[in-house]
Amino acid sequence: MSTPPIVILTALDLEYQAIREKLVVPRLRRHPQGTRFEVGRLADGRCRVALAHVGKGNHSAAVLAERAIAEFKPAALLFVGVAGALHSHIALGDVVMATHVYAFHGGTSQDDGFLGRPRVWETSHIADQIARHINRSRAWGHDLSPGRPFPEVHFGPIAAGEVVLNSRVSAHARWIREHYNDALAIEMEGAGVAQAGQLNRALPVVVVRGISDRADGSKEVTDREAWQPRAVANAASFAAALAEALAADEQHDGEPRATEPKGSSAMQETTRNIAKDNARVGVQAGTVYGGVRITSEPGQPADLAAALSDFRAQLQRARAARRLDEDTYSAAEAELTVAEEALRSNTPQSRSALSLALKKVRGLIADVAELAANLSIVIALAQGLS
């Protein structure tokens, strides 16, 4: 049984495309009411993503978030896009992840003024902890453009309303400063998706925003300077890493955690299985602590080309047995061809292409356990190339 996907929603086409470019062979899935989702795996991992464009505003975001939740029963829902910064220490291009979302437009208009009736939704503790760990370990951003400053990730409240704020002196801006002064950024969809998550048994909902303007009247200038695509790229990169980690956490949910102290004998034990000639080694285990390393016997280099050929035959058999659909099979076949061509070239650049192609195959066939296990051997052999 495959693990639930991560749903990612966006409001702008630019945001949608930034996520879509990270998916391997996204496939169209039509909802009976006309909503179009694209479903694929992240290129550098095994996380399955269902992607949709919801348009601007909390209302449409809430409706289509509810639709996505009912359709896919996801492990988590992410909303990814751009926002305006509300504090000067947040730089253009930085990423803000909401610790909680304010819906600030609710209130009552009386003779003595407007009385606010805000609502707030907190991000789940698990999602918040995973995101902070990713940020601390810098386990993201490897696909960002080199030569540019690495964006900072800020954790704090986000204000979600129904208007685009582009002023520091308007009545709207003063209202935000007076009543939501701790909000780091302002946008228009977070409250809708947060409420949809709350109404579905507290589904983890995470709002990730790249800062494309300062909500101070300079939006036209920052748009001309192309800050939107840069901010979107940064938010999409962080969101992809977060989606992978949330999916991995979902897969391990309910499994026993390691309790042995660091340096204990249980963590240091090593089992060696050596295969000679044409023999193969298999590993069957409940929980594996540490790493699994596959190497050839000294003096007997492994034949990666033969391993690739053998895996191609396994792929064909899985297709014939209908364990792989035609689109997945064709995409995996194409990546194996890339891998074989890269192996023949045998240059540093081609070895990098070989590794990437095999990772893409891994993402495509991850739901077929036997294929995934056999491919891990091929990947280990490829990693052993000097």
N, C-alpha and C positions, 0 to 999 in steps of 0.2 A: 504494500500500500504506500503510495507516494505521500510525502509530507505536504501540508497545506502551503499554498503559495503566499507570497507577500504582495499585497495590492499597493500600487503606487499611482497616485492621482496627481494631475497637474491642471493649471488653469489656462496657460498660454501654450501655443504651438511650439514656441522656442523651448519651453520647459519639457514638453512632451518629447521633442526630438532629442534632447540631451540624454534622457533616460533610454529612449529607444535605441540609440547608438550603442548602448552598453549591453544589449540583448543579442543572443545568438539565435538567428533564424526565427524572429518573432512571427507567430501565426495568428491570423485573425480569428476572433471569436465574437459572433454576433449575438447580442441579447435579443429576445423576442420583441422587446419594445424599441429596438433600433440602436441602442448604445453599442458602440464598437470597442471591444477590448483587443489588445494584442498580448499574447502570452509567449514568453520565451525564458531562457535562462541567462543569467549574467555571464558575460564572456569569461571572466576570470574565476568562476566558482560554480557551485551547483544549485544556487538559489533560483527557484522558479518565481517569476514575476508576472503579474497581470497588470497591464498598464492601460490607463484611460485618461481622456481629456474631458474635463467637466465644465470648462468655461469659468467666467469670473463670478464671484459672489458667494456668500455663505449658503444661500438657499439652494442653488443648483449643486453646489458641492455636497450638501447634506443629502439631497435626493439621490445623486449618483453614487455617493459613498455607501448609502444603504443598499442600493442596487448591486454594487460590487461585492459587498459583504454577503448578501444573500446568494449571489451567483457562485462565489469561489470559496466561501467559508475560510477566509485567510487566517494565517498565524498572526499577522499584524497589518496595519494600514499606514502608509506613509503619504504625506502630502508634501510635494517638493516644488519649489519655485523661488521667486524673487520677492523682496520686501524692501521697505524704506527704513533706514536706521533712525532711531529716536534719541540716540546718545552719541556724543562726539568721539568717544573712545573706540567706537566700532567703525572700522575702515571699510571703504568700498571693496567688494570682493570677499569680505569675511562671511562666515556662515553662522547663522543663529539657529539653535535648536530649542524649541519651546519646552520649558519645564511645566508651564501651564498656559492656557489660552484664555484671554478675556474676550467676551462678547460685550462690547462697551456701548452699543447703541440703545439698549433697553432703558426705559425710564418713564417718568410721568411729568408732563408739562403743567405747572400750576401757576397761580398768580404771583407767587414769590420766586418763580424761577423753575428751572428744569431739575428734577430730582432723579438721579441715576438709579437704575436697578440692574446692576451688572450680573452676569453669570460667568462662571469660571470652571474650566475642566483641567485637571492635572494629568500630566503624562505619567504613564505607569512606571513604577519604581524599577522594574526589570529593564525596560527599554532605556530609561535614563541612565542606569548603571552601565549597560552595555555601550551606550553612546559615549559616555565619559571615558570608559576604558579605551575605546577606539581612538579617541582624541589624545589621551595621555601617551599611548604607545605609538602615535603617528602611523597607525595601521590603515592609512587611507591616503589618497592624493597621488599615488604613483602614476596615474594617467593624466595628471595636469600638465599644462605647458611648462617646459623647463625655462629657467631664467627669470621667473616671476616670483615675488615673495610668497612664501607658503601662507595660505589664509589661516586666520585664527578662527576657532570655533567658540562661540559664546553660548552659555546656557542661561536661560532666563525667560520671563514672561513675554508673550507676543500678544499684541492687541489686534483683534479681528473685527472690522466693521463693514460698512456697505459703501464707503466712498474712498477714492484715492486721495491721500493726504499729500499735498505738495506746498506746504506753507508752515512757517514757524510762528506766525503772528495771527492767524485766523482764529475765529471763535472755536472752531473744531480742534485746532492745535492746542489752544489754551485748556480746553476741556480734557484732553488727553494728559497734558502735563499736570493738571490739578488732581486728577482722580486715578491716573494709571502711570504715575511717574516712574515706576520700576520696569515698565514695559521696554524691551530692547528694540523692538521692531513693530511695524504696523503693516497689515495686509488685509485680505478680503475673503478668505476661505477657511481659515483654521477653525473657527467656531463651529461651522457646519459639519466638518468631518469629525471634530471632537465629540459633538453631540451624538452623531451616528455611532461612533465607537462606544459611547456610554450606554446607548440603548441596545447594544448587542453584547450583553454580558461582559461589559468592561473590556472589550477588544482593545489591545494596545494600539494607540494612535499616536504617531509622531509627526510633528510639523517641522520641516527643515527648510530654511530660507537662506538664499544668498542675497547679500546686500548690494542692490544695484543703484540706490540713490539715498539721499539723506532726508527726504520728506521735508525739505526746507525751501522749495521754490527753484531748486537747481536741477530738477528731473530732466528737463529738455537738454541741458548741457551733458549730464551723465549718460543719457541715452545716445547722444551724438558721439560720445567718446566710447561707445560700445561696452558699457559696464554691464548691461543686461546679460549678454552671452557669457561674459567672464564669471559673473555671479552665479548664473545658472549652472555652468560647468563645475564650479566649486561645490555647489549644493548637491548636484547630481552625483559627484564623486563620493562625497561623505555619505549620502543616502544609500548608494550602492554597497559601500562597506558595512553600513548599519543593517541593510537588508540581509546580507550574507550572514552577519553575526546573529540576527534575530532568527533566521531560518535554522542555523546550527543549534541555537539554544532550544528551539522547538523540537528538533530531532532528538536532543538529549534529555528532554523533559521526562522526568520519572525514572531516569537511570541513576544508579547509585553514584555518588561523587567520591572521589578518592579522599580517604581520611588519613593515610599514612603520612607521618611527618617527613619533611624534606630530609633527604639523605638516608632514609630507612632502607633496610635490605630489600624490602619488597619492591622499591622503586629502582634498585640497582641490579636486580637479577637480569641476566641475559640468556636468551635461548638461541642457539645457533643450529640451523638446519642447512646442511650442505647437499646440494644436488650435483651429481656427476653425469657426464655424457648427456643423454637425452632425458634424464629424469627431471621431474618438476617438484617444487616444494610448495605446499599449501599451508595456510595458517587458519585454524579455526579457534576463535577465542571470544569470550564475552566482552571483557574490557581489556584493552591493551594500554599499558602505561609506558610512556617513552615513545621511541620511534621504531619503525619497521624498516630495515635496510635490506635490500636485495642486491647481492653482488655475485659475480661469477667466481668460480674456483680459480686461484692463481694459475696463470698460464693458459687459461681457457676463456678468452674474451667472449662475452655474450654477443649473439648475432641479432642486432636490433632490426636489421632489414627483414630477417626471417620472422621475428616477433611481430612486426607490423603486418607482414603478409598473413601470418596465422590469425591475427586479430581481424583482419579484413574478412577472412573466411568465416570467423565466428559472427561477425556483423551480418553477413549474408544469410547465415543460418537463422539468426534471430529475426531477420526480416521475413524469411520464408515461414517461420513459425508464428508470425504476426505478433511478436513481442515488441517490434518497432514499427511505427507507421512509416509510410512512404517518404514523407517530408523529412522526418528525423533521419531515416536511413540515408537519403540523398545528401543531406547536410554533413553527416558524419563521414560518408564516402569522400566527399569533396575535401574535407579537412585531412583525411588520411592521405590523399593524393599530395596535398601540400606538404605533409610531414615526410613522405617518401622522397619528394623532390628536394626538400631541405637536407635530408640525410645524405643524398648523393653529392650535394655541393660541399658539405663538411667545412664550413667557414664559421667564424663566431656569429655572424649575422644569421646564417642559415640555422645554426643550432638554436638561436633565440626563436626563429620562426617555427622550428620543429616543436619546441616546448609549448609555444602558444597554440599551435594547431592541436596538439594532444590535449591541452586543457579545454579547448573548445569541444573536442570529442567527448571528454569526460562530462562536461555540462549537458551534452545532448543525450547521453545514454545512462545518466546517473540512476534512473528509475529501474534499470535492468541490472539486478545485483550481480549476476554472473559476468556480464560484460564489464561492469565497473571494476570488479575484482581483477579480471584479466588485464584490463587496460592499466591498472595501477602498476602491474609488473612492467608493462611497456614503458610507462612514464619513468619508473625507477631506472630502467636501462638507459633511457635517454638522458637522465640526470647524471649518469655515470660517464658520459662522454667528456673527454678532456678538451 
